[in-house]
Amino acid sequence: TDIPKCLAPVCGRSMLDRWLCKFSEWKFSDVFVNLSYKSDTVLEHLKNMNWDGMRLTLFKEKELLGTAKTLFYNKKFVKGEYYFGIVYADVWTSFDMRRMITFHKRRPSMVTLGLHSPPDYTGKGIAVVKDGMVVGFEEKPKNPKSKFVWAGMMIAHPSIFTAMSMEMRDIANDLLPKLVETGRVSAFFIDDPTYDIGGSIEKYKYVNEEVKRLGFASL
């Protein structure tokens, strides 16, 4: 289909709706939503929703910047915060991010990466972990050095911007390897069902079937 992945429904509810409803449930006060592909369609969708006091800041890209460049361009949004979260809207999970926030706050880390071990880890962002710290990261390596996959979720301190520049385009390709070099990236392992819906129609159908089979369709 020709709809943005964030509006693709999983068991009747779009990925964006699920994430924003979870953020509201978790009492997150401010959420930044980056809009790129078919942004007008996403804007129209958001107009019809009530977020129960949660403030949404929408950023419409005039040209495709890339995930890292968008983050750096909008760094003022998290100025003065002790930490902030980043999630990819095309990831479906039953995981409660508040657990990762609690974990992050107890450690002197700049970044905490949410990792999981899916059956198929080829073509994914692979993290190498030692003593609870991420010591290596490579996006879609030909020869993965571990089975730990980045789940598209992270908690970060605004100090990450000191390791960034406008030349960086992608979080997985450009930013994460640079952050790992600081020695301050913690690993948080997610055991809850977590799926990336992107890649193919077959993958998308599989995720829908799995979510329904596990009884999460109504969440």
N, C-alpha and C positions, 0 to 999 in steps of 0.2 A: 504493500500500500504506500501511498504518497503522503503520509502524515509524519510529523516529527516523532522521534522515538519516545520522547517524554509524554506524548499523548496516546501512545499505544496502550490499549487496555489489557490488563492481565486479570482474567476472570471478572470482567465487567467494570473494572476501575482503572483509570489511566495511571501511569507511573507517577506523573507530576502530582495528581490528586492525592495519591497514597503518601508520597513524601511530605507534602504540605500539611496533610491531616495529621501525620505523625509528629511533625514539628510543632503543630498547635497542641497536640495531646501532651507532648513533652515540655510544654510551656516555654518554647523558644520565642523570644520577643521580636527579633528582627531577622528576616530572611532575604538574601540577595539571590535573584533569579536571573541567570544569563540567558538571553534569547538570541538565537542565531537562525537556524534553518526554519523557514516558514514562521517567522516571529509574529506576524500579524495573526496567524491562526491561533498561536498560543495566547496572545494578548486577548483575543476575543473569548477564548475559553476561560481565562482568569477573571474576566469582567463579571461572569455569572456566578462567582463563588464567594462565600462569606468565610473569612478566616478568623473570626472570633477574637478580634483585637490584635492579632499578629500583624506586624508591619512588613509589607513586601516592598522591596526595592527592585525595580525591573531595569535591566540594562539591555538595550537593543543594539546589537552590533551593526554598524554601517557596512563593515566588511568583516570577513571571517578572520578573527584575531588568533584563535587558538586558546586552549584552556589556561596555559600559564600566562600568556600576555594579557588576557582578560583579567585574571587575578591581580597581576601587577598594576594594571591600569586603574583598577578600582580599589587599591589598597587603603584608601581613606575610609572605606566602609568599616574596617575593623580597627582603625586607629584607636589606641587607648584600651583595647580589649586584652584580657589576660590569655584568652584562647578563642579560636573560632573553628567551625567545622566545614568540611568540604565533602559533598556527595555528588556522585554522578547519577542523574535521574533515570538512566537506563538500567540501573541495578535494582532488582527486586530482592528484598530481604525481610525476614521477620525479626531481625536483630534490633535491639533497643540501643541506640547510640549513647544514651546516658551512661551505660556501663563503660564505654570507651572513654567518655569524658572523665568519669571518676578515676579510672586507671591513669589517664594522662595527668590529672592534677596531682597525683601522688608521686610523680617521677619528674626529675629535672631535665625533661626532654624538650627539644624544640618542636618535634613532630611525633605523633603516634599514628602508625599506619594500621588499618584494619586488614588483616590477612585471612585467607581461608584456603582450603585444599580441595578443589573440585576434582571430580574424576578425570576430566580432560583439562590439562593445564597448558596445552600447546597454544601458541598465539596469544598469550596473556603476559601481563607485567609480573615478572618473577622477582621475589625478594629472597635474599640469602640472609639467614638469621643465625646469630651466635650470642649466647648468654642473654637472650631477650632483646637484643639490639639488631636492627637491620644493618648489615655490613656490606651489602651489595644489592643493586637493583638494576634490572634490564628489561626494557619493554620488548616483548615478543622475540626472545632470543631463539636462535636456531637450535641451540643445545642448552636447555634449561638446567641451571645448577641446583635447583631445589623444586619442590612441589608447592611452595607457598606463593599464592597468587594475591596480588593487591585487589581488594574487593571494591575499589572505587569510593572508599570512605577514609577520611583522615581528620585528625584534630591537630591544629597547629597554633603556635605562638606567632604574633606579628613579626618577630625577629627574622622569620624566613625571608622577608623582603630584602634583607641585607645580602642574601645569596642570589638575588634575582636581578634581571635586567630586562629591558624591553625587547632584547634580541631573543629571549626565550619564548617559544611558542607553545609547547605541549608540556603538561604537568608530568606525565609518565616518561616521555622521552628525554626531556631537558631538565626539569626541576628536581625530580626525585633523586636521580643519580648524584646531582650536586649537593642536595641536602644530606644524603647518606655520607658524603665525604666529611661532614662536620662531626660525625660520631654521635649525634644526638637525635637519632631516629629510633623510637621504640617500636616493638612489634606487639600488636594485640591480636590474638587469634579468635576468630569468629567461628563458632560451631553451629550457629543457627542456619537454616536454609537460606542460601544466597545465590542468586542467578543473574547473569548478564544476558539481557534479552536480545542484544544486538548480534549482527553477523549474518543471519539467514532467517528465512521464513520457518525453516524446520526447527531452528533453535528457539524461535519465538513460540511456536506451537508446543514444543517440549516443555518450556517454562510454564505455559498455561496449564498443561496437563499435570505437571508436578505440583504446582500450587493448589490446584483443585484436589489432587489425590491426598495431599497433606492436610487438607481441611482449612486452608487459609483463605478460601475464596471470599468469605464475608468480611475479612479484616481490612 
